[in-house]
Amino acid sequence: MSSAFRGFVRKEVLHLLRDRQTLAILLLLPLIQMLLFGFAIRTEVDDINIAVVDPAPDPVTLELRNRLEASGLFRIRSVLVGTAGLKRLFEENSVRQAIVFESGFAAQLERGEPARAQIITDATDPNSGSAMQAYALAVIQSYEAELRAARGNGATGSVRILMQTRMRFNPSMRSENLFVPGLLAFVVTLVSALMTAISIAREKEMGTMEVLLVSPLRPWQIVAGKVVPYIALGFGTVVLLLAVARLVFDVPVRGNVALLLAECLLYTVTALSLGVLISTRATSQRTAMIAALAGLMLPTMPLSGFIFPIDSMPAPLRVLTNVVPARWFVIVVRGIMVKGAGLAQLWQETVIMICMTVALLGISARRLAIRLE
């Protein structure tokens, strides 16, 4: 091994050791990745928010409601007397399933007549939808078997609960309806945040940022000027992805297209603001790229609800998902495309993304102002 090569390797090692930001990220990244994916990946489904439609509560329907909650899988969020309010609850993502009892449920069982109930399940996520339906059926069928055994005499026809099942929003159980809208958040984050972070870090690395900082431009104008070109790039990417989702994967757009585009534009600016914030801290393009990948891409996959249901995550991770912008965008884009929801149902998520964007851009501009001072 030549001395020139040894000297070159030594130089690269020293350069890496001096770049403390990059070194810290590279050392912590595998640990964070293991912890996030280890806790976030859940194939089972629990903490299912449900609504119960019980027009005339009786001892049997009350017992079934108690058993659903006692199973540890279901949480009754709303009890209604009719089905009129179910559409709003599903579109707002307040509930993922509904149990609908008909009037006179207990009286029909007492007369030996079949009592009817319906299970309505949000099938936006086909795997979770199938599991939720199976869990609810198991609880009701178990109670039916106990009632039948209690009456005895082999009277198998004395107790009958006829269950009707319905998969809502995605009755064909197509996985494309789940993953393609989620991929939109992932790709927009990748293009917008990563490119912006690298762009501004390049200015700092080449020394041209110092020229901007002593120019008549104010910090917020510098931030805005760097963001505007990438807004156009990011939004163009969004339009292209939406066209591919509709024309190639046949993902429906049941809601308002203008609202969908406006929400996508908002999230593009949110992702760009994250990239700007990272770049104000990073000292090199390499650090900015690794920080964007580790700080944005890594949380987006497991913590946005893109693949794994948030309700099944441990409580600390569920709290952590609230600061991941992609979580709110995934809810919005799936709500508009798959559920046909409007701003009346999605205004909270929209306000959260607006507040995040304003806060991130404000912090970025302030950091530039401090640097100027």
C-alpha positions in Angstrom: 0.0 0.0 0.0 1.6 3.2 -1.1 2.3 6.1 1.2 0.2 8.4 -1.0 -2.8 6.2 -0.6 -2.3 5.9 3.1 -2.1 9.7 3.3 -5.2 10.1 1.2 -7.2 7.7 3.5 -5.9 9.5 6.6 -7.0 12.8 5.2 -10.5 11.5 4.5 -10.8 10.0 8.0 -9.7 13.3 9.6 -12.2 15.2 7.4 -15.0 13.0 8.5 -14.0 13.2 12.2 -14.0 17.0 11.9 -17.4 17.0 10.4 -19.1 16.4 13.7 -22.7 17.0 12.5 -22.4 14.3 9.8 -20.6 11.9 12.1 -23.2 12.2 14.9 -26.1 11.7 12.4 -24.4 8.6 10.9 -23.8 7.1 14.4 -27.3 7.8 15.7 -29.2 6.9 12.5 -29.1 3.1 12.8 -30.2 3.3 16.4 -33.1 5.6 15.7 -34.1 3.5 12.7 -34.1 0.3 14.8 -36.2 1.9 17.6 -38.7 3.6 15.3 -39.3 0.6 13.1 -39.2 -1.8 16.0 -42.0 0.0 17.8 -44.0 1.3 14.9 -44.3 -1.9 12.8 -47.5 -3.6 14.0 -49.4 -6.1 11.9 -52.1 -6.5 14.5 -54.9 -3.9 14.9 -56.1 -2.6 18.2 -57.6 0.5 19.8 -60.3 0.6 17.1 -62.6 3.6 17.3 -66.1 2.6 16.5 -69.6 4.1 16.4 -72.7 2.2 17.5 -76.1 2.9 16.0 -78.6 1.7 18.6 -82.1 3.2 17.9 -83.8 1.4 20.9 -81.2 0.2 23.4 -82.2 -3.1 25.2 -80.3 -5.5 27.5 -78.8 -7.5 24.5 -77.5 -4.5 22.6 -76.1 -3.0 25.8 -74.4 -6.3 26.6 -72.9 -6.4 23.2 -71.6 -2.9 23.5 -70.0 -3.8 26.8 -68.4 -6.9 25.3 -66.9 -4.9 22.4 -65.2 -2.5 24.8 -64.2 -5.3 27.3 -62.4 -7.1 24.5 -59.7 -4.4 24.6 -59.8 -3.9 20.9 -62.6 -1.5 20.5 -63.4 2.0 21.9 -66.9 3.3 21.4 -66.5 6.9 20.4 -70.1 7.7 19.5 -73.6 6.2 20.1 -76.2 7.2 17.5 -79.9 6.6 17.1 -79.7 6.6 13.3 -77.2 6.1 10.5 -77.4 9.8 9.3 -74.3 10.8 11.2 -72.1 7.9 10.2 -70.9 9.4 6.9 -69.4 12.5 8.7 -67.7 10.4 11.4 -66.0 8.2 8.8 -64.9 11.1 6.6 -63.5 12.9 9.7 -61.6 9.7 10.5 -63.2 9.8 14.0 -64.2 6.2 13.7 -63.0 3.2 11.6 -66.0 1.0 12.1 -69.7 1.1 13.0 -72.1 -1.5 14.5 -75.7 -0.9 13.5 -78.4 -2.7 15.5 -82.0 -2.8 14.3 -84.9 -1.8 16.6 -86.3 -4.6 18.8 -83.1 -6.6 18.8 -83.7 -8.4 22.1 -87.4 -8.9 21.5 -86.7 -10.7 18.2 -84.3 -13.0 19.9 -86.8 -13.8 22.7 -89.4 -14.7 20.1 -86.9 -17.0 18.3 -86.7 -14.8 15.3 -83.4 -13.8 13.7 -82.1 -10.4 15.0 -80.2 -8.4 12.4 -77.1 -6.2 12.7 -74.7 -4.6 10.3 -70.9 -4.1 10.6 -69.6 -1.2 8.5 -65.9 -1.0 8.2 -63.5 1.6 6.8 -61.6 -0.4 4.2 -59.2 2.4 3.1 -56.5 0.1 4.6 -57.6 -3.3 3.2 -55.6 -5.4 5.7 -56.7 -3.4 8.7 -60.3 -3.4 7.4 -60.4 -7.2 7.1 -58.9 -7.6 10.6 -61.4 -5.2 12.2 -64.3 -6.9 10.6 -63.1 -10.3 11.8 -62.7 -9.0 15.4 -66.2 -7.5 15.5 -67.7 -10.7 14.1 -65.9 -12.8 16.6 -67.2 -10.8 19.6 -70.8 -10.9 18.4 -70.7 -14.6 17.3 -69.2 -15.5 20.7 -72.1 -13.9 22.5 -74.6 -15.5 20.2 -73.0 -18.9 21.0 -73.3 -18.2 24.8 -77.0 -17.3 24.4 -77.7 -20.4 22.4 -75.9 -22.6 25.0 -77.8 -20.9 27.8 -81.2 -21.8 26.3 -80.0 -25.4 25.9 -82.1 -28.3 24.5 -80.0 -28.2 21.3 -82.3 -25.4 20.1 -79.8 -24.2 17.5 -82.4 -22.1 15.8 -83.7 -20.4 19.0 -81.0 -17.7 18.8 -79.8 -16.3 15.6 -78.0 -13.0 14.9 -77.8 -12.3 11.2 -74.8 -10.2 10.5 -74.4 -8.1 7.3 -71.0 -6.8 6.5 -70.1 -3.8 4.4 -66.6 -2.5 3.4 -66.8 1.3 2.9 -64.7 3.5 0.6 -62.7 0.6 -0.8 -65.1 -2.3 -1.3 -62.9 -4.0 -3.8 -60.1 -4.0 -1.1 -57.5 -2.6 -3.6 -54.1 -1.9 -1.9 -53.4 0.8 -4.4 -56.0 3.0 -2.7 -54.0 2.8 0.4 -50.4 3.1 -0.8 -50.5 5.4 -3.7 -51.9 8.5 -1.8 -49.4 7.8 1.0 -46.6 7.6 -1.6 -47.5 11.1 -2.6 -46.5 12.4 0.8 -43.3 10.5 0.7 -42.2 11.6 -2.7 -43.1 15.3 -2.2 -41.1 15.3 1.1 -38.2 13.7 -0.7 -38.2 16.2 -3.7 -39.1 19.4 -1.8 -37.3 19.1 1.5 -34.1 17.4 0.3 -33.5 19.6 -2.7 -34.2 22.8 -0.7 -31.8 21.7 2.1 -29.0 20.9 -0.3 -29.5 24.1 -2.3 -29.2 26.4 0.7 -26.3 24.3 2.2 -24.5 24.7 -1.1 -24.8 28.5 -0.9 -23.2 28.3 2.6 -20.5 25.9 1.5 -19.5 28.0 -1.5 -19.6 31.3 0.6 -22.3 32.9 -1.5 -24.7 32.9 1.5 -22.5 35.4 3.3 -23.0 37.7 0.3 -26.8 37.3 0.6 -26.7 38.0 4.4 -25.0 41.3 3.9 -27.2 42.3 1.0 -30.2 44.7 1.4 -32.5 41.6 1.5 -34.1 40.7 4.7 -33.9 37.2 6.2 -37.5 36.3 5.3 -36.9 37.5 1.7 -33.8 35.3 1.4 -35.9 32.3 2.7 -38.8 33.1 0.4 -36.5 33.6 -2.6 -34.9 30.2 -2.1 -38.2 28.5 -1.6 -40.2 29.9 -4.5 -38.5 28.0 -7.4 -38.8 24.7 -5.5 -42.5 25.3 -4.9 -43.0 25.2 -8.6 -40.9 22.1 -8.9 -42.7 20.4 -6.0 -46.1 21.3 -7.2 -45.3 20.1 -10.7 -44.2 16.8 -9.2 -47.5 16.6 -7.3 -49.6 17.1 -10.5 -47.6 14.4 -12.3 -48.0 11.9 -9.5 -51.8 12.6 -9.3 -52.1 12.0 -13.0 -50.2 8.7 -12.7 -52.3 7.7 -9.7 -55.5 8.2 -11.6 -54.5 7.0 -15.1 -52.1 4.2 -14.3 -53.3 2.9 -10.9 -57.0 3.9 -11.2 -57.0 5.5 -7.7 -60.3 7.4 -7.4 -60.6 11.1 -6.7 -64.0 11.3 -5.0 -63.5 14.7 -3.5 -63.0 18.2 -4.9 -59.9 18.3 -7.2 -59.3 22.0 -6.5 -59.2 21.3 -2.8 -56.8 18.4 -3.4 -54.4 20.5 -5.4 -54.6 23.3 -2.8 -53.8 20.9 0.0 -50.9 19.4 -2.0 -49.5 22.9 -2.6 -49.8 23.6 1.1 -47.9 20.4 2.0 -45.2 21.2 -0.7 -44.6 24.5 1.1 -44.5 22.7 4.5 -41.9 20.2 3.2 -39.9 23.0 1.7 -39.9 24.8 5.0 -38.5 21.7 6.7 -35.7 21.7 4.2 -34.9 25.4 4.8 -34.8 24.8 8.6 -32.4 21.9 8.1 -30.2 23.9 5.8 -29.8 26.8 8.3 -28.2 24.4 10.7 -26.2 22.2 8.3 -22.6 23.2 7.5 -22.2 21.3 4.3 -24.3 19.7 1.5 -23.4 16.2 2.8 -24.7 17.1 6.3 -27.8 18.6 4.8 -28.5 15.6 2.7 -28.0 13.1 5.5 -30.0 15.2 8.0 -32.9 15.5 5.5 -32.9 11.8 4.9 -32.6 10.9 8.6 -34.8 13.7 9.9 -37.6 13.6 7.3 -37.5 10.4 5.2 -37.0 8.1 8.2 -40.0 9.4 10.3 -42.2 9.7 7.3 -42.3 6.0 6.5 -43.3 4.6 9.9 -44.9 7.5 11.7 -47.2 9.1 9.1 -49.7 6.2 8.9 -48.5 5.7 5.3 -48.0 2.0 5.9 -48.6 1.2 9.6 -51.8 2.2 11.4 -51.1 4.9 14.0 -53.8 3.6 16.4 -51.8 0.3 16.8 -48.6 2.1 17.8 -47.4 2.5 21.5 -48.7 5.6 23.1 -45.3 7.5 23.1 -45.1 7.0 19.3 -48.7 8.1 18.8 -47.8 11.3 20.5 -44.7 11.7 18.4 -46.6 11.3 15.1 -48.3 14.6 15.9 -45.2 16.5 15.0 -44.7 14.7 11.7 -46.3 16.9 8.9 -46.7 13.9 6.6 -49.2 12.4 9.1 -51.7 15.2 8.6 -51.2 15.3 4.8 -51.8 11.5 4.5 -55.1 11.9 6.3 -56.0 14.8 4.0 -55.1 13.2 0.7 -56.7 9.9 1.6 -59.8 11.7 2.8 -60.2 13.6 -0.4 -59.2 10.9 -2.9 -60.7 7.8 -1.3 -63.4 9.0 1.0 -64.6 12.1 -0.8 -64.2 14.3 2.3 -64.3 18.1 2.0 -62.8 21.0 3.9 -65.6 20.8 6.5 -64.2 17.4 7.6 -60.5 18.1 7.1 -60.1 21.7 8.3 -58.3 20.7 11.5 -55.5 18.9 9.6 -55.3 21.8 7.2 -54.9 24.3 10.0 -52.2 22.2 11.6 -50.2 22.1 8.4 -50.6 25.9 8.0 -49.4 26.5 11.5 -46.4 24.1 11.0 -45.5 25.9 7.8 -45.6 29.4 9.3 -43.7 28.3 12.4 -41.0 26.5 10.4 -40.5 29.4 8.0 -40.4 31.9 10.9 -37.8 29.9 12.8 -35.7 29.6 9.6 -35.8 33.3 9.0 -34.9 34.0 12.6 -32.0 31.7 12.4 -30.7 33.6 9.4 -31.2 36.9 11.2 -29.2 35.6 14.2 -26.5 34.5 11.8 -26.4 37.9 10.2 -26.0 39.6 13.6 
